[in-house]
């Protein structure tokens, strides 16, 4: 059994994924220590008119999360600001907090350096830029409709006093450079390496970092990934045992019996990933566990691997964004001083994403290879 586990852990995609997690942790650590997150958020907050504070928060959450690759980090930075917006503009607090959570899940779903994107693409053997194109077509309509709804709410409310936020251009620009490089399809190790170098240089010039504190923060960021890496190793081990002992075949036979054709296969992948996240309350773990089964389903049902990767990432983010016991909603509720259940009805984006995912399955199910 240990030999089977070792074979599962030693898979090329799992090993590469673990190395990317380390690089992403180092990038996140040095960017945070340099003050890049706050500078980027403050730069964008200074642009937003007080009348459109709520939709502005959604856009900022989307951009910050896409640049950082973490929904939890985005929520930690922006929820206190959302609470202040609710207070000064007399807006509903759960609405403002739910707006940030929705935007954070949008960015986490699409970010090139998010652990969910890394897990979904590496396990299916597809390029991140290809998965991004498929994913973007599903996520953008849901985000645009969410934005329209939030504009309506904003116009019905007051004017938020956002005040003036201090920022440093030099500390904000690296995030946007990293985002552009990722969108161009450059190798993720190169993108993260460039990002680390930019933040190291910007932090030292701005006197927010020293060489010692820079490398210390990279170590802290890397250690923050250990839990994800350990769970990934365990999930790879469990998947290898499941495959050897007929677990995969059982699930596949169940899906083939109850879901017909390519459309049915995609529904099976979506439900499997969604339920796995509900059970584990961790979208990365849900993807790693569901991915080998999803890959086999996509081969049997003739589903494009890019579509499979997109479904894995999107459906895990949907579940993670709406369960009241998930880290994202719990942290947001804690920072805002409200119950997680109060936020759930205000999560417009994840609910709309369910609809756009369903429509994409219906449309793709009609296509012939």
N, C-alpha and C positions, 0 to 999 in steps of 0.2 A: 504493500500500500504506500509506503514511503517512497519507493522507487517510482510509482505512478504519479505521486504528488510532485516529485522532483522533475519528471518529464513535463508536467503541466506548467510548473514555475519556469522551467528552462525554455519555454516557447519564445521565439524571437520577438514577437509582438509584446509579450509580457515584460521581457528584459528591457526593451527599448522604452516601453511605457514607464518603467521604474526609473530609468535614467532621466527621462523628460520630467518626471515628478521632482527629482532632485534639482534639476536646472530651474524649473518653474518656482520651486521653493526659494532658491537663492535669489532669483529675480524679484520675487514678491518681498523678501526680507529687506533687500537693499533699497528698493523703491519706497517702501514704507518708512524706513529709517531716514532716508534723505528728505522726506516730506513731499514726495511726488503726488501722493493721493490727495492730500489736503490742498496743495497748490492747484491741481487739476480741477478738483471740485469747486474751489473758490473762484477760479477763473471763469468757469461756466455759470456759477451763481451770480456773478457780477453782470452777466449779459442778460439774464432773465428779467423781464418787466414784472413788477409786483402783482399786476392783474392776472398774469398767466403763470403764477408760481407753481400750481399743481402740475399742469402738463410739463412745465419746465423741469420739475423734479424727476418726472418719468424719463425725459430725454437724458438728463444728467446721469441717472441711475443706469440707463442703457449703455451710455458711452463709457462710464467709469468701469462698469462690470466687464464690458467687452475688452477694455484695455488692461484691466487687472487680472482678469480670468478667474475672479472669485465673487460669488454672490454674497457670501457672508461678510467679506471685507467691505464691500460696497454698502451693505445694510448698516454695518457698524459706523461708517463715516457719515452716511446721509440721514439716518433716522432721527438723530438729535436735531438736525436742521429742519427736517420735515415736521417735527413736533413744534418747533419755533414758528414755522410758516402757518401751521394750524392755529396757533395761539394769536399771532398778530393779524391774520387775515380772517379770523372767526370761521375757519373751515373745520369740517369733521376730522378729528384726529385719526381714527381708523382709516379714513379715506386717504389721508396724506401718507400714512405709514404703509398701507396696502399698495399705494402707487410706487413707492420706493422698492418694495419687495418684488412687484411685477417687473419693473425695469431691471432690477438686479438679475432676475431669472432670464430675461431676454438676453442680456449680455453674456451671462454664464453659458447659455445654450449655444451662442454663436462665436464666443471667443476662441481664438486659435490656441491660447495657452491655458484654457480651462481644463481641469482634470477630466471632466466629462467628455469634452471633445477629444482629448488625447485617448481616453479609453475607448470611445466609440469608433474612432477612425483606425486605431492600431489593431483592434480586435477583428475588424472587418477587412483590413488590408487596403484601405482607400486613402487618397490624399486629403489633407484637411481642407484645401481650397475647393475640392470637388464636393465634399460633404457640406461646406459652407454655402455653395450655390444652391444645392437642393434645400437645405435648411432655411435659407433666407427667404425663399419663395413661400414657405409655410409661415414663418415667424413675422414677416413684414406686414401682411394684411391684418393679422391680429394686433400688432403694435399700432398700426395706423387707426384702426377702429377704437382701440383703447385711448389713443391720443384725442380723438374727436369727443369721446365721452367725457374725458377729463377737462377738455376745453369748455364744454357745456357746464360742468360743475363749477369751474373756475369763474365763469362769467356770471353765475348765479350767486356767488359769494362776494366777499369783500376784496380789499387790496392788501396783500401781505407786505409787511415792512421787512424786506430782506436785509437792509443795511448795506454796509460795504465790507467786503472780505479781502484780506490781504493774500496775495499770491506772488509766486516767483515764476516768471516765464521759463527760466532755465530748468526748473524742476517739473514743469508741466509738459514741456515739449517732448521729452523722451517717450512718454506714453503714446503720444500720437504717432511718433516715428515707428514705434514697435507695432502699432495697429496697422499702419500703412505697409510695412514690410511683410506682415503676416498676410494681409489681403493680396499682396503681390505673389504669394505662394512660395516665399523663400523658406528653406528648411527651418524647422522650429528650433533646432539647436543654435543655428546662426542667429535667428531672431532674438532668442533669449540671451545669447552671448553679447550681442550688440546692445540690448537693453541694459544689461548689467554694467557694461562699459560706459554707457551714456550716463546712467545714474551715479556711478562712481565718480566720473568727471564732474558732473553738475553739482553733486553733493560737496565735493572738496572745494570747488570754486565758490560755492555759496556758503561755505563754512558750516553746513549742516552735518557733514561727515568728516571723519578723519580716516586714514588708511586702516587704522586699528578697528574703529567702530564699523567701517564698511564691511570688513571681512567677518566681524563678529555678528553683524546683522544678517549676512548671507548664511552663516551657520545657524542662526536662530530660525530663519525662514526654511532652511533645509530640514531642520529637526521638526518643524511644524508639519512636514509632509510624511513623517515616519508612520503615523497612524494610518494614513491612506495607503501607504506602501505595504504595511503589514497586512492590512485587510485585503489588499489586492493579491498578495502572495497566498493568503489563506483561501481566498475565493478561487484562485487558479487551481489550488490543490483540490478543493471540493469539487470543482468542475471536472477535473481529471478523473476523480473517483466516480462521479455521477455518470460520466461517459462510459467508463469501463464496466460499470455494474448495471447498465441498461436504463439509467434515468433519462438520458437524452431521448432514447427511442420511445420511452413511455410518453413523454411530453409531445414528441413529434407525432406519434400515432394518434394522440388525443386531438391535436390540432388538425391533422389530416382528416380525422373522422368528423369533426365538428365545423371546420372551416374549409371551404372549397375554393380552388383557384388562387391566382396571385393576390387578389384582393383579400381573400380569406387568410392567406399567409401573412400579409401585412397587418391585418387585424390581430392575428395571433401574436406577432412580434410586439405590437403596441400594448396589448393587454398583459403579456408576460412581463414586459419591462415595467409597466405601471404598477402591477401587483407586487413585483419584486421590490420596488421602491417603497410602497406602502408597508411592506413587511420589514424592511431594513432601515427605513428613514435616512438613507444615504444614497444619493443618485449615482455616485461613482461606483459604489459596491453593487448596486442594482444592475448597472451596465456590465461590469466585469462578470457577474454571475450569469446574466441573461445572454451575453454576447455569443458564446460558443453555440448555444441552442439556436439563437437567431441566425447565425451564419449558416447552419445546416438547413434551417427553414428556407432561407433565401435561395440556397442552391436547389432545393427540392421544388420550390414554387416559382423558380425563375425570376427572382426579385433582384433588382439592381443593388449591389453592395452599398453604393452611395445612399440609396434610399433606406436600406437597413440601418446604416450608421446614423442617418438623420432621425429615424424613428426611435432608435435606442436613446439618443441624446435628448430629443424633444420630449418623449413620453416620461422619461425619468425626471426631467426638469418640471414638467407639469405636476406630477405627483408630489415632488419635493416642495413645490411652491404652494400647494394647497393643503397639505396635511398639517394639522395644528400642533403636532409634536415633532415636526422637522426643525432642524437647527435654524434655518432662515427665519421662519415665522416666530419661533420662540425667542430668538435674539432680538428681533424687531419689537416684539411685545414687551420684552424686558426693558429695552432702552426707552420705549415710549410710556411705560408704566400702565399698560392696559393688558387685557386678556388676549391670548392668541386667537380665541374664538371670535373676538370682535373684529379682527382683521380679515378673517376668511371671506365674508360676504363682499369685501371691497377689492378682492383680487381679480379685477376685470381681465387682465392680460392672460393669466393661465387658463381661465374659463373659455376665452375666445380662441386660445390656441388649441384647445380640444376640438373646437368646431373646424378650424382650418386644417388640422391634422386629418380629421375624418373626411373632409372634402378632398384633400390631396390623395388619400387612399382610394376614394371613389374614382377620381380622375386617372390615377396611375394604374388602377386595376383594369381599366378599359384598354390600356395601351398594349400593343403586341411588340415583342422584341424583334 
